[in-house]
Amino acid sequence: MTFYLGVVALVLILTSNLVSSDDPYLPCQSWIAFLYDDSNALSNPHFETQMNFISSAIESINYPDRIFIQGGFTEVAAWNSHQTIPQMQAQINNIEQTAIPYTLQKQLANLVTDLPTAESTNWPIGALIFIPDTSNAALRNADRFIPQLTGVQITFVLLGTNVDSTKLTNFSSNFITWTDLSQLQPLNWNSSYYSAYGCNKVVTQPPSSTTSIASVPITQPSTLQSTSTIASSTSSTQGTSTTSSIETTPPTSTTPNTSTSTTTILSTPSSELPSTSTISSTESTTPPSTSTSTSTLLTTSTSTSTVVPTTTSTNSSQPSIYPRTADIVFILDDSNCDANPDTQSQKNTISSLLSNYTFSDDGVRVANPRSIGSAGYSYFFLTDLSAFTDTYLINCHHIRDTTFTIDKALRKSMSFAYKYTRTTAEALIFVVFTINNGTSEQFGDPGYALNGALEYRNKCMNPGNVEIIQINPGFGNVNPELGNYFFKYDDPDLFNKFTNAIISTQTYDKSSIPKSDCIDGI
């Protein structure tokens, strides 16, 4: 009898999330994002109330592939995650609050990273951003994402009393107030959720397919016409511009509804184009070497993403620069030299991420002046990826310096970049691998090294719009706070997320960096 009841319960769980493709979208056909607050801004009971509310809210949404649930530092589900509602709810229940201060920039960065998936259709996109803090520190650098969010209807859920909606009007004029977090849901939720989900002027209709599925069907139920143009900028001081329109028209006959989409993408790269690379050294007398290589990147991503370069060659016979003119400084973590997979995964990650990039003196250059745990030897910016990964990555084969923790590596590498970054570089990006929170100790330190790195980043790198992309190259948990973006090395969509982060980086401003306090002599 017990076995029978267990089987019945399992069947009920499995069928509770299945929807027939004849079922209408509830509450409407849109992409829906919940960006919860997982910082230390809320008390833990109020954090739990927020998460329980989201868990309850998604029960009223079918086709769960169109649900996005992420915080600033933790994740439940990306779009097209192929999870069921009960699976999402189980993950929500397991999410723990972090001890990291709140930053709107983190939430928006996570949303923008996954946005190409939602933008692959003409459906409206509704994003609910749970925000507990509107101080200047909490909002710093968040506005850099405004141009990429023009197609998203943002609704801020104002948590508690430490929020000022007037400081958010450059992002959105849509607000849901949740002042009393002892209540199970916001006061005006029932009258606001339909609009927050992007449902205004959307007619919910069933798709034409009769296949039983648990994810978003490809067929679109309403007559939608969208024309979007993604253009590349030829200026080193301008980013990409995106123009999109969604026009919904009622059907004029009894024939099935159709969808028409026209997309123009200018200056897209091709992995089949040969790239000419040179090695340029600022201190070496070795003559430059030239190599020609053709490479193809293999990814396992299941989502549809569009990555747009920001620099276009004026000569039609030459390939465009992809993804943009940028200097990228790598800081590897070789603190765990006994575990070769940790070191090898970093090299493999670099090779796979950059294999389609345009390496040239007008395109992308890379350097690895210091690594965590290794003493540097010479300072190079290179334009040959194979030479960089084979010879010039500082790792366990070089002189060891176990006192060289992340804060020291960051300062030394930034001093190098300050001196040798091109004046024509649109962006300066640091890619920092951290295994043990950036220390030479197997299990990290109490936080001195990372806190020192955070202080240096805020004082010396943020003023110059120097981006940090933090990657965890192993299985251990590390503090994600150092990076403007934080990725795991085994993320199947890492290439698209990484490249979108490169594109999103603001223009490098060397003059705004306080040299006397931040830069050492090289």
Secondary structure, DSSP 8 states (H G I E B T S, - for coil): -HHHHHHHHHHHHHHHT-EETTS--SS-SSEEEEE---SSSS-HHHHHHHHHHHHHHGGG--SGGGEEEE-SS-EEE-TT----HHHHHHHHHH----SS---HHHHHHHHHHHHHHHTTSS--EEEEEEES--SHHHHTTGGGGGGGGTTEEEEEEEESSS--GGGGTTT-S-EEEE--TTSSS-TTHHHHHHHHTT-TT------S---EESS--SS-SS-EEEEEEEE---STT---EEEEEEEE---SSSS---EEEEEEE-S---TTS-EEEEEEESS--S---EEEE---------S------SB--SSTTS--BSS-SEEEEEE-B-TTTT-HHHHHHHHHHHHHHHTTS-BSTTSEEEE---BBTB-----EEES-HHHIIIII---TTS-B-TT--HHHHHHHHHHHHHHHS-TT-SEEEEEEE-SSTTSSSTT--SSHHHHHHHHHIIIIIGGGT-EEEEEE-SSS---GGG-SEEEETT-TTHHHHHHHHHHH-----GGGS-HHHH----
